[in-house]
Amino acid sequence: MKKNTLLFSAICILFAGCNNQEPLSSVIERGLNRSTEQALLMAKELENQEGKFPKTIGKDGNLETSDYGWWCSGFFPGELWYLYEYTQNPELKKYAQLYTDRVEPAKNLTNTHDLGFMLFCSFGNGYRITQNPHYKEVMITGAHSLATRYNPTVCAIRSWDFNKDKWQYPVIIDNMMNLEFFSWIAKETGDKQFSEMADSHAMKTKEHHFRPDFSSYHVVSYDTISGEPHIKQTHQGFADESAWARGQAWALYGYTVMARETGNIKYLELARHIADFIMNHPNLPEDKIPYWDFDDPKIPNVPRDASAAAIMASALIELSQLDTTPLGKEWLALAEQQIRSLSTPEYLAEAGSNRYFSIMHCTGHLPGNSEVDVPLSYADYYYVEALLRLKKLIKE
């Protein structure tokens, strides 16, 4: 694999020279340095606002924040840990610890399925870098809290508790992002129930969430007695049968992780199919930053979702290293295109602007007229993660 990576790097450098492209190493450094500048400014902005995390920019142009209970609370501390890992700047470490500590009360939440995002991005990265035993204890507690949402009849983790008149047991594609957390807990503690729940959830989702073209539904609700689906639809996409862009990103990332964690070829094959759907979709723009939904009939006059591109890029980089077929190079090439686009002034904010977020032009929930064409904390997180993954590949 190392030889293949070196060959790819050499090809990239040659290609860049022939096409007057900026060297990929320069793109990566610019993205990481800008992200570092912005994250430090953001950290200082909220340092004295107890318990607060950056969320987005509101319709009034002001910074919107959340507390630990919002599903995105783990992304900013996780980004800080990544940037500390890159820079070894002690100030970044100080802020990473500060904002990670703010997330800790989430470990006891049982009314949300997002503890993987909240705890593994923050405490998980913190533990990986510092080996602080308290961080591990927090995650173990949080994993047990999340496990209360697993139903052995449905064989999946429940996502939401609202709209009970419509959904008996809703599971959203985003929920695939909890499974790395469960897999890690199983390895660290030796408690196989967590890896079994992760595998069960992934298999159930594989069976019922995907259409013949390998696009994903957003929401599948299951009958709690039979464990079979009774409704398939969307909540944040254009229509029930449309391909909501960030949903496809969550699916790609989730099944790439499960391929890595389990070695199950079925998960790798599904990740390939999802990547192929994204890469070859006729509505994927030339710059590879997707519209908010691949099937919005008003394309191209609709918002982009740079957050989906960042998630896709990070997943594609990892998939390229798991997939030993010729397709692996295609996944890496697409990720590089996305990172190059995200690192241009069209998407990467100038230092000190964008209320200190790095990435612009994201879409949270367009049908709800919420977070449309704004920065989002998870776009910054996955952008930095993708940059670091690319940087590692070039160095190997």
C-alpha positions as CSV (number, residue, x, y, z in Angstrom):
1,M,0.0,0.0,0.0
2,K,2.9,2.3,0.7
3,K,4.3,1.9,-2.8
4,N,0.8,2.6,-4.3
5,T,0.6,5.8,-2.2
6,L,4.0,7.0,-3.3
7,L,3.1,6.3,-6.9
8,F,-0.1,8.3,-6.5
9,S,1.7,11.2,-4.9
10,A,4.2,11.3,-7.8
11,I,1.4,11.2,-10.3
12,C,-0.4,14.0,-8.5
13,I,2.7,16.2,-8.5
14,L,3.3,15.5,-12.2
15,F,-0.4,16.2,-13.0
16,A,-0.3,19.4,-11.1
17,G,2.7,20.6,-13.0
18,C,1.3,19.7,-16.4
19,N,-2.0,21.5,-15.7
20,N,-0.7,24.4,-13.7
21,Q,-2.5,23.2,-10.7
22,E,-1.4,24.2,-7.3
23,P,0.5,21.4,-5.6
24,L,-1.7,19.4,-3.4
25,S,0.6,19.8,-0.5
26,S,0.2,23.6,-0.8
27,V,-3.6,23.3,-0.8
28,I,-3.5,21.1,2.3
29,E,-1.2,23.5,4.2
30,R,-3.4,26.5,3.3
31,G,-6.5,24.8,4.4
32,L,-5.0,23.6,7.7
33,N,-3.4,27.0,8.4
34,R,-6.6,28.9,7.7
35,S,-8.6,26.5,9.8
36,T,-6.1,27.0,12.7
37,E,-6.5,30.8,12.5
38,Q,-10.2,30.6,12.4
39,A,-10.6,28.0,15.2
40,L,-8.3,30.0,17.5
41,L,-10.4,33.1,16.9
42,M,-13.6,31.2,17.6
43,A,-12.2,29.6,20.7
44,K,-11.3,33.0,22.1
45,E,-14.7,34.4,21.1
46,L,-16.6,31.9,23.2
47,E,-14.0,31.2,25.9
48,N,-16.0,33.2,28.5
49,Q,-19.4,32.1,27.4
50,E,-19.8,29.2,29.7
51,G,-20.9,26.0,28.2
52,K,-21.3,27.4,24.6
53,F,-20.3,25.9,21.3
54,P,-20.3,27.4,17.8
55,K,-23.3,26.3,15.7
56,T,-23.8,28.5,12.7
57,I,-24.6,32.1,11.6
58,G,-28.1,33.2,12.2
59,K,-30.4,35.0,9.7
60,D,-29.4,38.3,11.5
61,G,-25.7,37.6,10.7
62,N,-24.8,36.9,14.3
63,L,-23.0,33.8,15.6
64,E,-25.5,31.1,16.8
65,T,-24.3,28.9,19.6
66,S,-25.5,25.8,21.4
67,D,-25.0,24.0,24.7
68,Y,-23.8,20.4,25.1
69,G,-27.2,18.9,24.3
70,W,-27.1,20.0,20.7
71,W,-26.1,17.2,18.3
72,C,-23.1,19.2,17.0
73,S,-21.5,20.0,20.4
74,G,-18.6,17.6,19.8
75,F,-17.4,18.9,16.5
76,F,-15.6,22.1,17.6
77,P,-13.6,20.4,20.3
78,G,-12.9,17.6,17.9
79,E,-11.6,20.1,15.3
80,L,-9.4,21.7,18.0
81,W,-7.9,18.3,18.8
82,Y,-7.1,17.7,15.1
83,L,-5.5,21.1,14.8
84,Y,-3.5,20.6,17.9
85,E,-2.3,17.3,16.5
86,Y,-1.2,19.2,13.4
87,T,0.4,22.2,15.0
88,Q,1.4,21.0,18.5
89,N,0.4,24.5,19.6
90,P,-0.2,24.4,23.4
91,E,-2.8,27.1,23.1
92,L,-4.9,24.8,20.8
93,K,-4.5,22.0,23.4
94,K,-5.7,24.3,26.1
95,Y,-8.9,25.2,24.2
96,A,-9.4,21.6,23.0
97,Q,-9.5,20.5,26.7
98,L,-11.7,23.4,27.7
99,Y,-14.4,22.7,25.0
100,T,-14.2,19.0,25.4
101,D,-14.9,19.4,29.1
102,R,-18.0,21.3,28.2
103,V,-19.4,18.3,26.3
104,E,-19.1,15.9,29.3
105,P,-22.7,16.2,30.6
106,A,-23.9,14.6,27.3
107,K,-22.6,11.3,28.5
108,N,-25.8,10.7,30.5
109,L,-28.2,11.6,27.8
110,T,-30.6,8.9,26.7
111,N,-32.9,11.0,24.6
112,T,-30.6,11.4,21.6
113,H,-29.0,9.1,19.1
114,D,-26.1,11.5,18.4
115,L,-23.7,10.6,21.2
116,G,-21.3,9.2,18.6
117,F,-20.9,12.7,17.2
118,M,-21.0,14.4,20.5
119,L,-18.5,12.2,22.4
120,F,-16.4,10.3,19.9
121,C,-15.4,13.5,18.0
122,S,-14.4,15.3,21.1
123,F,-13.4,12.8,23.8
124,G,-12.4,10.2,21.2
125,N,-9.9,12.5,19.5
126,G,-8.8,13.8,22.9
127,Y,-8.1,10.3,24.2
128,R,-6.3,9.2,21.1
129,I,-3.9,12.1,21.4
130,T,-3.5,12.4,25.2
131,Q,-4.5,9.0,26.6
132,N,-6.3,10.8,29.4
133,P,-8.1,8.0,31.3
134,H,-11.0,10.2,32.2
135,Y,-11.8,10.7,28.6
136,K,-12.2,7.0,28.2
137,E,-14.4,6.7,31.2
138,V,-16.7,9.4,29.8
139,M,-17.0,7.6,26.5
140,I,-17.8,4.3,28.2
141,T,-20.6,6.0,30.2
142,G,-21.9,7.6,27.0
143,A,-21.9,4.3,25.1
144,H,-24.1,2.7,27.8
145,S,-26.4,5.7,27.5
146,L,-26.6,5.3,23.7
147,A,-27.2,1.5,24.1
148,T,-30.5,2.2,25.8
149,R,-31.8,3.3,22.4
150,Y,-31.1,-0.1,20.7
151,N,-34.1,-2.4,20.2
152,P,-33.3,-6.1,19.6
153,T,-36.5,-6.7,17.8
154,V,-35.8,-3.9,15.3
155,C,-32.0,-4.6,15.4
156,A,-31.2,-0.9,15.2
157,I,-30.6,2.2,17.3
158,R,-33.7,4.5,17.5
159,S,-33.0,7.9,16.1
160,W,-35.8,10.3,17.1
161,D,-38.6,10.3,19.7
162,F,-40.8,12.9,18.0
163,N,-43.6,12.4,15.4
164,K,-44.8,9.3,17.1
165,D,-48.1,9.5,15.3
166,K,-46.3,9.0,12.0
167,W,-43.1,6.9,13.0
168,Q,-43.1,3.9,15.3
169,Y,-39.3,3.5,15.4
170,P,-37.5,6.0,13.1
171,V,-34.0,5.3,12.0
172,I,-32.1,7.9,9.9
173,I,-29.1,7.3,7.7
174,D,-27.1,9.7,9.9
175,N,-27.3,7.0,12.6
176,M,-24.6,5.1,10.8
177,M,-22.1,7.6,12.3
178,N,-22.6,6.2,15.8
179,L,-21.1,2.8,14.8
180,E,-17.5,3.7,14.9
181,F,-18.1,4.8,18.5
182,F,-19.6,1.5,19.4
183,S,-16.9,-0.4,17.6
184,W,-14.2,1.4,19.5
185,I,-15.9,0.9,22.8
186,A,-16.1,-2.9,22.1
187,K,-12.4,-3.1,21.4
188,E,-11.4,-0.9,24.4
189,T,-13.6,-2.7,26.9
190,G,-13.9,-6.2,25.5
191,D,-17.6,-5.9,25.7
192,K,-18.8,-7.4,22.4
193,Q,-22.4,-6.2,22.8
194,F,-21.3,-2.9,21.4
195,S,-19.8,-4.3,18.2
196,E,-22.8,-6.7,17.9
197,M,-25.2,-3.7,18.0
198,A,-23.1,-1.8,15.5
199,D,-23.0,-4.7,13.1
200,S,-26.7,-5.4,13.6
201,H,-27.6,-1.8,12.9
202,A,-25.4,-1.6,9.8
203,M,-27.0,-4.8,8.4
204,K,-30.5,-3.6,9.1
205,T,-29.8,-0.3,7.4
206,K,-28.1,-2.0,4.5
207,E,-31.2,-4.1,3.9
208,H,-33.8,-1.4,4.0
209,H,-32.3,2.1,3.5
210,F,-31.0,1.8,0.0
211,R,-32.7,2.0,-3.4
212,P,-31.7,-0.1,-6.5
213,D,-29.3,2.8,-7.6
214,F,-27.7,2.8,-4.1
215,S,-29.0,6.1,-3.1
216,S,-30.3,6.2,0.5
217,Y,-33.6,7.1,2.1
218,H,-33.2,9.6,4.9
219,V,-35.8,8.0,7.3
220,V,-37.0,4.4,7.6
221,S,-39.4,3.8,10.4
222,Y,-39.9,0.2,11.6
223,D,-42.9,-1.6,13.1
224,T,-41.9,-2.4,16.7
225,I,-43.6,-5.8,16.7
226,S,-42.4,-7.3,13.4
227,G,-39.2,-5.2,13.1
228,E,-40.1,-4.6,9.4
229,P,-40.3,-1.1,7.8
230,H,-43.7,0.5,7.6
231,I,-42.6,3.8,6.0
232,K,-39.6,5.2,4.1
233,Q,-39.3,9.0,3.5
234,T,-37.3,12.1,4.1
235,H,-37.3,14.8,6.7
236,Q,-34.5,17.1,5.5
237,G,-34.4,16.2,1.8
238,F,-36.4,17.5,-1.2
239,A,-38.8,14.5,-1.4
240,D,-39.2,11.0,-0.1
241,E,-37.5,9.4,-3.2
242,S,-34.8,12.1,-3.6
243,A,-31.2,11.8,-2.7
244,W,-30.5,14.3,0.0
245,A,-26.8,15.1,-0.4
246,R,-25.7,14.9,3.2
247,G,-27.6,11.7,3.7
248,Q,-25.5,10.1,0.9
249,A,-22.4,11.4,2.7
250,W,-23.4,9.9,6.0
251,A,-24.0,6.6,4.2
252,L,-20.7,6.6,2.5
253,Y,-18.8,7.5,5.6
254,G,-20.7,5.0,7.8
255,Y,-20.2,2.0,5.5
256,T,-16.5,2.8,4.9
257,V,-16.0,2.8,8.7
258,M,-17.9,-0.5,9.0
259,A,-15.8,-2.1,6.2
260,R,-12.7,-1.0,8.1
261,E,-13.9,-2.1,11.5
262,T,-15.4,-5.5,10.5
263,G,-13.5,-6.5,7.4
264,N,-16.9,-7.5,5.9
265,I,-16.7,-7.4,2.2
266,K,-20.5,-6.6,2.0
267,Y,-19.9,-3.3,3.7
268,L,-17.0,-2.4,1.4
269,E,-19.1,-3.3,-1.7
270,L,-21.9,-1.1,-0.5
271,A,-19.5,1.8,0.2
272,R,-18.2,1.4,-3.4
273,H,-21.7,1.5,-4.8
274,I,-22.6,4.7,-2.8
275,A,-19.4,6.3,-3.9
276,D,-20.1,5.4,-7.5
277,F,-23.6,6.9,-7.2
278,I,-22.2,10.2,-6.0
279,M,-19.2,10.3,-8.4
280,N,-21.3,9.6,-11.5
281,H,-24.5,11.4,-10.7
282,P,-25.3,13.8,-13.6
283,N,-26.2,16.6,-11.1
284,L,-22.8,16.5,-9.4
285,P,-21.4,19.9,-10.3
286,E,-18.0,20.4,-12.0
287,D,-16.4,21.5,-8.8
288,K,-17.7,18.4,-7.0
289,I,-19.4,20.3,-4.3
290,P,-23.0,18.8,-4.3
291,Y,-26.2,20.7,-4.4
292,W,-28.1,20.2,-1.2
293,D,-30.2,17.5,-2.8
294,F,-29.2,15.6,-6.0
295,D,-32.8,15.6,-7.2
296,D,-34.0,19.1,-6.6
297,P,-35.7,20.0,-9.9
298,K,-34.5,23.7,-9.6
299,I,-30.9,22.7,-10.0
300,P,-28.6,24.6,-10.7
301,N,-30.5,27.5,-8.9
302,V,-30.4,25.9,-5.5
303,P,-28.0,26.0,-2.6
304,R,-24.9,23.9,-2.4
305,D,-23.9,21.8,0.7
306,A,-20.2,22.2,1.4
307,S,-20.6,20.1,4.6
308,A,-21.7,17.1,2.5
309,A,-18.6,17.6,0.3
310,A,-16.3,17.7,3.3
311,I,-17.8,14.5,4.8
312,M,-17.7,12.8,1.4
313,A,-14.0,13.7,0.9
314,S,-12.9,12.4,4.2
315,A,-14.8,9.1,3.6
316,L,-13.5,8.8,0.1
317,I,-9.9,9.2,1.2
318,E,-10.3,6.3,3.7
319,L,-12.3,4.2,1.1
320,S,-9.4,4.6,-1.3
321,Q,-7.1,2.9,1.1
322,L,-9.5,0.0,1.8
323,D,-10.4,-0.6,-1.8
324,T,-7.5,-2.3,-3.5
325,T,-9.2,-2.4,-6.9
326,P,-8.5,0.2,-9.6
327,L,-11.5,2.1,-8.2
328,G,-9.4,3.1,-5.2
329,K,-7.6,5.7,-7.3
330,E,-10.9,7.1,-8.5
331,W,-12.2,7.6,-5.0
332,L,-9.0,9.4,-4.1
333,A,-9.1,11.6,-7.2
334,L,-12.7,12.7,-6.4
335,A,-11.7,13.5,-2.8
336,E,-8.8,15.6,-4.1
337,Q,-11.1,17.5,-6.4
338,Q,-13.5,18.2,-3.5
339,I,-10.7,19.4,-1.2
340,R,-9.2,21.6,-3.9
341,S,-12.6,23.2,-4.4
342,L,-13.3,23.6,-0.7
343,S,-9.9,25.3,-0.3
344,T,-10.6,28.0,-2.8
345,P,-12.0,31.5,-1.9
346,E,-15.4,30.3,-3.1
347,Y,-15.7,28.0,0.0
348,L,-12.8,28.8,2.3
349,A,-13.4,31.9,4.3
350,E,-10.9,34.7,4.6
351,A,-9.1,34.9,8.0
352,G,-11.3,36.8,10.5
353,S,-14.4,36.5,8.4
354,N,-17.5,34.2,8.4
355,R,-17.8,34.6,12.1
356,Y,-14.6,32.5,12.4
357,F,-16.0,29.4,10.7
358,S,-13.7,28.1,7.9
359,I,-16.1,26.7,5.4
360,M,-18.9,28.6,3.6
361,H,-22.1,27.6,1.7
362,C,-23.5,24.7,3.7
363,T,-27.1,23.7,4.0
364,G,-28.6,22.2,7.2
365,H,-32.3,21.8,6.8
366,L,-33.7,23.6,3.7
367,P,-37.3,22.3,3.9
368,G,-37.4,23.8,7.4
369,N,-35.8,27.0,6.2
370,S,-33.1,26.4,8.7
371,E,-29.3,26.9,8.2
372,V,-29.4,27.6,4.5
373,D,-26.2,28.8,2.8
374,V,-24.3,29.2,6.0
375,P,-21.3,27.8,7.8
376,L,-21.8,24.7,10.0
377,S,-19.5,23.4,12.7
378,Y,-19.4,19.9,11.2
379,A,-18.3,21.1,7.8
380,D,-15.2,22.6,9.5
381,Y,-14.6,19.3,11.4
382,Y,-14.7,17.0,8.4
383,Y,-12.8,19.4,6.2
384,V,-9.9,19.4,8.7
385,E,-10.1,15.6,9.1
386,A,-10.0,15.2,5.3
387,L,-7.0,17.5,5.0
388,L,-5.1,15.5,7.7
389,R,-5.9,12.2,6.0
390,L,-4.6,13.6,2.7
391,K,-1.5,15.0,4.3
392,K,-0.8,11.6,5.9
393,L,-1.1,9.9,2.5
394,I,1.3,12.2,0.8
395,K,3.9,11.7,3.5
396,E,3.7,7.9,3.6
